[in-house]
Amino acid sequence: MNKKLRTLIVWIVVSLILQFGGYSLLNKQMEQVLGTSGTDNEPAITTKFEATVPGTGLSNIQVSYAKDYVAYMENNVLKVFNLKKGTIVFEKKPPSAQDQTLGVLNYQWLPDRNILLYFYARKNPNAVTTVKVYPAKSEVSTLTISPNTEDPKQEKAVPKTSLQPKLEKRYGNPQLTELYSLELPDSDEDAAPDDRLNPFESGSKEFPAGGKIENFVVSPVTNLMYLTVKTGSKQQLMKIDVMKKVSILSQSQEQIDNMAASDRYGTLYIDSKIGALQQITAIQYDTALQKNKRYTITKNTSDRILGVRKGKVYIGEVKNNQLVKIKTTNDLPDVKENPSLTTEWEGSIPFNSNTHAIIGVDGQLIVCNNQKAYVVRDGHLKEVTLQGDENYCSADGAELIQLKKKGTSTLVKLQPLEQLP
């Protein structure tokens, strides 16, 4: 009896160990698919590294998470360059050389994987369709005729039984806007990138033809994407969820200059302006009410959203094109109205439409323009003079990317920003 009991206990323990191992493996696999494992990872730091990219006039330079690929636009063509091998590994040309509103509209590397998300626009081949429309039963009338008799008042009703259908035109969106995910292999491998179309739940009817994507941010933990699309003077704030369902979040007459998504909870923080009202607003999905709710973070008209990183929301106070104060508040799973703000730094940094703010993985604020990078860390300001013809900072704040024209090519130089004098 004791032997049987011991055998049973051993099998129970073995079963529990196997189940625990299986669950752990499944959890890791799900983290890789959803991207939840990399949100707090340290960025890939490179030593000084140079590569020569064919062509000039490169724009919208973005380096991948692992710092081994760089994406850029050249003559309205999206290109991805393998920095280690020195070769172009992907190109996406516009469908028409004449229409500059078509082709790649915007793109963004995921912050934890070498996957590039991009929006692509092309003409709708079936923008105008013709359909047959049959009359409803209530529209079927009777036709009365007078028979050839001596009494003209005598009439006979004849049913109208063979009415012909009408041909009517239906006008759809003249432009199809599509979302692609480009997954890059390890830069040492020879495998081709996986360029995959991610169809929207209801097509792309929400995207206006000729619309320009101004801002595009991603929350990898929740797989939420937010973007602002401007057509003429009208701007729309859109949300794309994991099922590729598109919803409109903007209010009437609202203008959004900048926005940042929580890297933990998917909450969106925006610089919202409606008429004379300027404030920072948080938009969060309420699961109980099953709708998006808005929360006021600050009504100070000088405050601007700078970014969100590792549980903190960073807000800058801007006066006369100068960043004079950096404030923070907690990035909570349940947003609160008018939270308290903590001042982290005070001083003066040039801040205008030509500057770009980044929150690094260590909580440092980096403000870049084409001549200088201003780094605020632990309340101290450091200025770095940039040497390239064009200069960019990586999205994690780790790398400085400098471009220099070299004949018909461009020299791309990467180096850790913190190591610069």
Long-range contacts (C-beta under 8 A, 24 or more apart in sequence): 34-220, 34-221, 34-223, 35-110, 35-112, 35-113, 35-220, 35-221, 35-223, 36-220, 36-221, 37-112, 38-65, 38-111, 38-112, 38-113, 38-220, 39-111, 39-112, 39-220, 39-221, 39-263, 39-264, 40-310, 41-112, 42-361, 43-67, 43-361, 43-394, 43-396, 43-397, 43-398, 43-399, 44-68, 44-398, 45-398, 45-399, 45-416, 46-399, 46-414, 46-415, 46-416, 47-415, 47-416, 48-413, 48-414, 48-415, 49-83, 49-413, 49-414, 49-415, 50-411, 50-412, 50-413, 50-414, 51-81, 51-83, 51-86, 51-411, 51-412, 52-86, 52-406, 52-409, 52-410, 52-411, 52-412, 53-81, 53-409, 53-410, 53-411, 53-412, 54-88, 54-408, 54-409, 54-410, 55-408, 55-409, 55-410, 56-405, 56-408, 56-409, 56-410, 58-390, 58-403, 58-410, 60-107, 61-390, 61-392, 61-401, 61-403, 61-412, 62-107, 62-108, 62-109, 62-392, 62-395, 63-109, 63-392, 63-394, 63-399, 63-401, 63-414, 64-109, 64-114, 64-116, 64-184, 65-109, 65-110, 65-111, 65-112, 65-113, 65-114, 65-396, 66-114, 66-187, 67-394, 67-398, 67-399, 67-414, 68-114, 68-187, 69-114, 69-184, 69-187, 70-401, 70-412, 71-107, 71-109, 71-116, 73-104, 76-100, 76-103, 76-104, 77-103, 77-104, 78-103, 78-104, 78-107, 78-118, 80-116, 80-182, 80-184, 80-193, 81-412, 82-187, 83-187, 83-412, 83-414, 84-187, 84-188, 85-187, 89-184, 89-192, 89-193, 90-182, 90-184, 90-193, 90-195, 92-118, 92-120, 92-180, 92-195, 95-122, 95-123, 96-123, 99-123, 101-175, 101-209, 101-210, 102-175, 105-177, 105-211, 105-212, 105-213, 106-213, 106-216, 106-227, 107-216, 108-216, 108-217, 108-218, 109-395, 110-218, 110-220, 111-218, 111-220, 111-263, 111-395, 111-396, 112-220, 113-183, 113-220, 114-183, 114-184, 115-181, 115-182, 115-183, 115-184, 116-181, 116-182, 116-184, 117-179, 117-180, 117-181, 117-182, 117-218, 117-225, 118-179, 118-180, 118-182, 119-177, 119-178, 119-179, 119-180, 119-213, 119-216, 119-227, 120-177, 120-178, 120-179, 120-180, 121-175, 121-176, 121-177, 121-178, 121-207, 122-175, 122-176, 122-178, 123-174, 123-175, 123-176, 124-172, 124-173, 124-174, 124-175, 124-176, 126-172, 127-171, 127-172, 127-173, 127-174, 128-169, 128-170, 128-171, 128-172, 129-169, 129-170, 129-172, 130-167, 130-168, 130-169, 130-170, 131-167, 131-168, 131-170, 132-165, 132-166, 132-167, 133-165, 133-166, 133-167, 133-168, 134-163, 134-165, 135-163, 135-165, 135-166, 139-163, 172-205, 173-203, 173-204, 173-205, 173-207, 173-208, 173-209, 174-209, 175-204, 175-207, 175-208, 175-209, 175-210, 176-203, 176-204, 177-204, 177-207, 177-211, 178-204, 179-240, 179-244, 198-244, 199-244, 200-240, 200-244, 200-245, 200-246, 201-243, 201-244, 201-245, 201-246, 202-245, 202-246, 204-246, 206-238, 206-246, 206-248, 207-238, 207-246, 208-234, 208-236, 211-236, 215-256, 215-258, 215-259, 217-259, 217-260, 217-261, 217-268, 218-261, 219-261, 219-262, 219-263, 219-265, 219-266, 220-263, 221-263, 221-264, 221-265, 221-266, 222-265, 222-266, 224-261, 224-266, 224-268, 226-259, 226-261, 226-268, 228-256, 228-259, 237-270, 239-268, 239-292, 247-292, 249-283, 249-292, 257-304, 258-304, 258-305, 259-305, 260-305, 260-306, 260-307, 260-308, 260-313, 261-308, 262-308, 262-313, 262-331, 263-308, 263-309, 263-310, 264-310, 264-311, 264-331, 264-333, 265-331, 265-332, 265-333, 267-308, 267-331, 267-335, 269-297, 269-305, 269-308, 269-313, 270-305, 271-304, 271-305, 279-303, 280-304, 280-305, 280-315, 282-335, 284-334, 284-335, 295-335, 295-336, 295-337, 296-337, 296-338, 297-329, 297-335, 297-338, 297-339, 298-338, 298-341, 299-338, 303-327, 306-357, 306-359, 306-365, 307-357, 307-358, 307-359, 307-365, 308-359, 309-359, 309-360, 309-361, 309-363, 310-361, 310-363, 312-363, 314-359, 314-365, 315-341, 316-351, 316-357, 316-365, 318-351, 321-350, 321-351, 321-352, 322-348, 322-349, 322-350, 322-351, 323-348, 323-349, 323-350, 323-351, 323-367, 324-348, 326-365, 326-376, 344-376, 344-379, 345-376, 345-379, 345-381, 347-376, 347-381, 349-374, 349-376, 349-381, 350-374, 356-393, 358-393, 358-395, 358-396, 358-397, 359-397, 360-396, 360-397, 360-398, 361-396, 361-397, 361-398, 362-397, 364-397, 366-393, 366-397, 366-417, 368-392, 368-393, 373-400, 373-417, 373-420, 375-417, 375-418, 384-417, 384-420, 384-421, 388-413, 393-417
